[in-house]
């Protein structure tokens, strides 16, 4: 796959270099370049895509919603713990409608949103000159690496897409649409409220200076509130209390967002320099955006992502290998433990997701975030705790201090992969061992 990335970039570079002199006037040439930029962004994301563990918090909520248990992490416990409501709804739909895998659906949706960012960046910069649109598309395609490496399956690409689309709606004079997009950005990430406020300030400033009518800020506010008010009302009624503060997402989209905005900004500056021209000269000169050097610089900046993707391959391999092991361990626990078992995953959301919806998880607190024992009070002490969600190279018979009095260490060997350490509650140890040891995937090996 990394070789395919190089091949696509070479094809993109060849077409851009050859077509550049007439790209401003020939729509077909721009279409081919945009298509190759999208292919490059697609391959780039497939090469480096890794799903972070905390994305599985959303996936567990989504699966429970799709299967009729509601927007909850653990069945029976309504916890208001997600800042990405819109993303939750979108990744739930394929599972609810077609029974599709939540993780695969989220990754594919994220890739589609990242490709959409390339297109919207092109449309934004194209308002200045056609060449500027191509430059923005190339730079955004290269920056899409930041949307996939360690962030695949998260709301990051959708958030960036909504911000770019909102900017496009603002500059094209569609304040109502911009307000709707701003509301969706807030529903995707809590810090989207910054973008929403900036949009309103921009429209108010334009109205005060009489560059536009007062319908602009009014329509923008109306479009935003039509979505935000019902959402806030639903949260207050469903979880039994109003949202207090803005829960922060651990996924930081600012690398991809800032690179995409910088790509559009650089392309616009280049295009406006061309549009305004320079001092009169007796010798006609090509405008800046029409010069082939601009295309070369854009291609070189886009190509920076290629060695970055190669450098990340070791990390990508390790992350994917660990995720495969977590999946196997989660399925093993799901198959061997009875429905309703209470387990502690040490905050590992991927293991909690793979263990299935019928497992009670103590890793998410109740309505009072400061009360870390709320789930214990609700479901009782966990019968099993997994301090590590993947296999370790050596047998580990140590136990964390807070488990030492009520739990016993049990180690299992997975042939060819390593060791798994579990803490079994002392009063249920024999029963749990008989259930877990009956599966040949892992072999119980007592500690010496």
Buried (B, 14 or more C-beta within 10 A) or exposed (E): EBEEBBEBBEEBBEBBEEBBBEBBEEEEBBEBBBEBBBBBBBBBBBBBBBBBBBBBBBBBBBBBBBBEBEBBBBBEBBBBBBBBBBBBBBBBBBBBEEEBBBBEBBBBBBBEBBBBBBBBBBBBBBBBBBBBBBBBBBBBBBBBBBBBBBBBBBBBBBBBBBBBBBBBBBEEEBBBBBBBBBBBBBBBBBBBBEBBEBBBEBBBEBBEEEEBEEEBBBBBBBBBEEBBEEBBEEBEEEBEEEBEEEEEBEBBBEBBBEBBBBBBBBBBBBBBBBEEEEEEEEEEEEBBBBBEEBBBBBBEBBBEBBEBBBEBEEEBEEBEEBBEBBBBBBBBBBBBBEEEBBBBBBBBBBBBBBBBBEBBBBBBBBBEBEEEEBBBEBBEBBBBBBBBBBBBEEBBEEBEEEBEEEBBBBBBBBEEBBBBBBBBBEEBBEEBBEBBBEBEBBEBEEEE
